[in-house]
């Protein structure tokens, strides 16, 4: 192992924020729970304020890898001649659910019944807005048939309870809280790969780790990186939240209750072993292209998984 440590280079990873985002929790765990070190890797995390920042850091040559969303990379992380590659997937979709206020369950039985109603999102342009439009399109609804309202990330629950909105796209923790309190029911669930496929009708990928094709790290380093992330995801499934919280930065942990909820969420959140198929990536890119003004040159290719997973892990 000593020889391996000498051979492997130091990598810089642009990491999407905010720090408490559950999509990128395995990377923080890999860095602070020793998973990178056990693979002989030194990975310098370069946190950014948003997924856009991580995508731009990769395009500008400020990082060897970027953990961001397919959407952000297509919009802001593609430059001429760079040929970005997807190394491994993290989530199938943003970890959110489309919930319906409990007072409207008699009128609304499915997404198709949302026509003419007010549906809340956190803010215009947030990633889940495009995914909401795809859910609506699968129900044969156009965005014009639904009144999409910006309610603020902290105001969605209040707007539901006051009747200002009838349904909302909310993060996993809030969806679970509202359902447990019988204040809402779920119309479409994107919080696990299986649930997202049921809601969307296709298999997709959202958060992932990317490299540039024109200057990517060596296959040995990429294989070690992949093994470390898969190991960190397994640690989230089997390990206790309190033990992990002691090792992670305070900005990642937040309150003990919030972190406990995120660790519970992580048990079903991630794509198994980070695997993504060509079809998943292509279908995701096609639907995002239908929803967003993407640059014509924006393309992402899949880094063949066999080339970076062949080296046995520990």
VENJOVEN-V505280 format. One record per backbone hydrogen bond with DSSP energy under -1.0 kcal/mol. CO is the residue of the C=O (numbers start at 1). NH is the residue of the N-H. If there is no record, write none. Layout:
# VENJOVEN-V505280
co=CO nh=NH
co=CO nh=NH
This chain:
# VENJOVEN-V505280
co=1 nh=5
co=2 nh=6
co=3 nh=7
co=4 nh=8
co=11 nh=44
co=12 nh=64
co=12 nh=65
co=13 nh=46
co=14 nh=67
co=15 nh=48
co=18 nh=21
co=22 nh=25
co=24 nh=28
co=25 nh=29
co=26 nh=30
co=27 nh=31
co=28 nh=32
co=29 nh=33
co=30 nh=36
co=34 nh=38
co=36 nh=41
co=37 nh=40
co=42 nh=11
co=44 nh=13
co=46 nh=15
co=50 nh=54
co=51 nh=55
co=52 nh=56
co=53 nh=57
co=54 nh=58
co=55 nh=59
co=56 nh=60
co=57 nh=62
co=58 nh=61
co=65 nh=14
co=66 nh=210
co=67 nh=16
co=68 nh=208
co=69 nh=73
co=70 nh=74
co=71 nh=75
co=72 nh=76
co=73 nh=77
co=79 nh=82
co=82 nh=213
co=82 nh=214
co=84 nh=301
co=85 nh=211
co=86 nh=303
co=88 nh=209
co=90 nh=271
co=91 nh=206
co=94 nh=96
co=95 nh=172
co=96 nh=190
co=97 nh=170
co=98 nh=187
co=98 nh=188
co=99 nh=168
co=100 nh=185
co=101 nh=104
co=102 nh=105
co=104 nh=108
co=110 nh=113
co=111 nh=114
co=114 nh=117
co=117 nh=147
co=118 nh=166
co=118 nh=167
co=119 nh=149
co=120 nh=169
co=121 nh=151
co=122 nh=152
co=123 nh=126
co=126 nh=129
co=127 nh=131
co=128 nh=132
co=129 nh=133
co=130 nh=134
co=131 nh=135
co=132 nh=136
co=133 nh=137
co=134 nh=138
co=135 nh=139
co=136 nh=141
co=137 nh=140
co=142 nh=145
co=143 nh=146
co=145 nh=116
co=146 nh=148
co=147 nh=119
co=149 nh=121
co=152 nh=155
co=155 nh=159
co=156 nh=160
co=157 nh=161
co=158 nh=162
co=159 nh=164
co=159 nh=165
co=166 nh=101
co=167 nh=120
co=168 nh=99
co=170 nh=97
co=171 nh=175
co=172 nh=176
co=173 nh=177
co=174 nh=178
co=175 nh=179
co=176 nh=180
co=177 nh=181
co=178 nh=183
co=179 nh=182
co=183 nh=102
co=185 nh=100
co=188 nh=98
co=192 nh=196
co=193 nh=197
co=194 nh=198
co=195 nh=199
co=196 nh=200
co=197 nh=201
co=206 nh=70
co=207 nh=90
co=207 nh=91
co=208 nh=68
co=209 nh=87
co=209 nh=88
co=210 nh=66
co=211 nh=85
co=218 nh=222
co=219 nh=223
co=220 nh=224
co=221 nh=225
co=222 nh=226
co=223 nh=227
co=224 nh=228
co=225 nh=229
co=226 nh=230
co=227 nh=231
co=228 nh=232
co=229 nh=233
co=230 nh=234
co=231 nh=235
co=232 nh=236
co=233 nh=237
co=234 nh=238
co=235 nh=239
co=240 nh=244
co=241 nh=245
co=242 nh=246
co=244 nh=247
co=244 nh=248
co=249 nh=253
co=250 nh=254
co=255 nh=259
co=256 nh=260
co=257 nh=261
co=258 nh=262
co=259 nh=263
co=260 nh=264
co=261 nh=265
co=262 nh=266
co=264 nh=267
co=265 nh=268
co=271 nh=274
co=272 nh=275
co=274 nh=89
co=277 nh=281
co=278 nh=282
co=279 nh=283
co=280 nh=284
co=281 nh=285
co=282 nh=286
co=283 nh=287
co=284 nh=288
co=285 nh=289
co=286 nh=290
co=287 nh=291
co=288 nh=292
co=292 nh=294
co=295 nh=298
co=301 nh=86
co=304 nh=307
co=305 nh=309
